[in-house]
Amino acid sequence: MKKIEVICIDMFQTLVNIYSRKEFIWKRILKEEYTKEIEEKYSNLVDKKIIEKFHEDGDKNNFQNLKTIFLEKFTEVFQELKLNANFKQF
């Protein structure tokens, strides 16, 4: 019998509800600068610039994997927010 390996990308949050983890995620990113107001502001920006635009901005003629797409989008958002992040480690 062949061994099958699977990578699951939970785009529709059927396995993990990322919205229930917003506070945890933003506290790790912002550290001592974290506030609930900043979390909401930044989360809304991520939703607007990344989640909602995901399907609109796709290049229908050239395949791009999810890592490439999200790396580009999150880099743009973090630059706009003037947040430092080392996305190259991913």
C-alpha positions as CSV (number, residue, x, y, z in Angstrom):
1,M,0.0,0.0,0.0
2,K,1.3,3.5,-0.9
3,K,2.0,6.0,1.8
4,I,0.0,9.2,1.4
5,E,1.0,12.5,2.8
6,V,-1.4,15.4,3.1
7,I,-1.0,19.1,3.6
8,C,-4.2,20.7,4.7
9,I,-4.8,24.4,4.1
10,D,-7.7,25.5,6.1
11,M,-8.8,28.5,4.0
12,F,-12.4,28.4,5.2
13,Q,-11.5,27.9,8.9
14,T,-13.2,24.6,9.2
15,L,-10.5,23.2,11.5
16,V,-9.3,26.3,13.3
17,N,-11.3,29.5,13.8
18,I,-8.5,32.1,13.5
19,Y,-10.8,34.9,14.7
20,S,-11.0,33.2,18.1
21,R,-7.2,33.5,18.3
22,K,-6.8,37.2,17.3
23,E,-5.8,38.3,20.7
24,F,-3.2,35.7,21.1
25,I,-1.8,36.4,17.6
26,W,-1.6,40.2,18.0
27,K,-0.2,40.0,21.5
28,R,2.7,37.9,20.1
29,I,3.3,40.4,17.3
30,L,2.8,43.7,19.2
31,K,4.1,42.6,22.6
32,E,4.0,45.5,25.1
33,E,2.3,47.8,22.5
34,Y,-0.8,45.5,22.4
35,T,-4.2,47.0,23.2
36,K,-7.6,45.7,22.3
37,E,-8.2,48.8,20.1
38,I,-5.0,48.2,18.1
39,E,-5.9,44.5,17.7
40,E,-9.3,45.5,16.2
41,K,-7.8,48.1,13.9
42,Y,-5.1,45.8,12.6
43,S,-7.4,42.8,12.3
44,N,-9.8,44.8,10.3
45,L,-7.0,46.0,8.0
46,V,-5.8,42.4,7.5
47,D,-9.4,41.4,6.7
48,K,-9.8,44.2,4.2
49,K,-6.4,44.0,2.5
50,I,-5.8,40.3,2.6
51,I,-8.8,38.1,3.2
52,E,-11.4,40.1,1.1
53,K,-8.9,40.8,-1.7
54,F,-7.6,37.3,-1.9
55,H,-9.8,36.2,-4.8
56,E,-9.9,39.6,-6.4
57,D,-6.2,40.0,-6.9
58,G,-5.3,36.6,-8.1
59,D,-3.5,36.4,-11.5
60,K,-5.7,34.0,-13.5
61,N,-2.9,33.4,-16.0
62,N,-0.1,32.5,-13.6
63,F,-0.3,30.0,-10.7
64,Q,0.9,31.3,-7.4
65,N,1.0,29.1,-4.3
66,L,-0.6,30.3,-1.1
67,K,2.7,30.9,0.6
68,T,3.7,33.4,-2.1
69,I,0.4,35.1,-2.1
70,F,0.1,35.5,1.7
71,L,3.8,36.4,2.1
72,E,3.3,39.3,-0.4
73,K,0.0,40.5,1.2
74,F,1.2,40.3,4.8
75,T,4.4,42.1,3.9
76,E,2.4,44.9,2.4
77,V,0.1,45.2,5.5
78,F,3.0,45.1,8.0
79,Q,4.9,47.8,6.0
80,E,1.8,49.9,6.1
81,L,1.4,49.4,9.8
82,K,5.2,50.0,10.3
83,L,5.6,46.7,12.1
84,N,8.7,44.6,11.8
85,A,8.4,41.0,10.8
86,N,10.8,38.5,9.4
87,F,8.7,36.8,6.9
88,K,11.7,35.2,5.2
89,Q,11.8,32.5,7.9
90,F,8.6,31.1,6.4
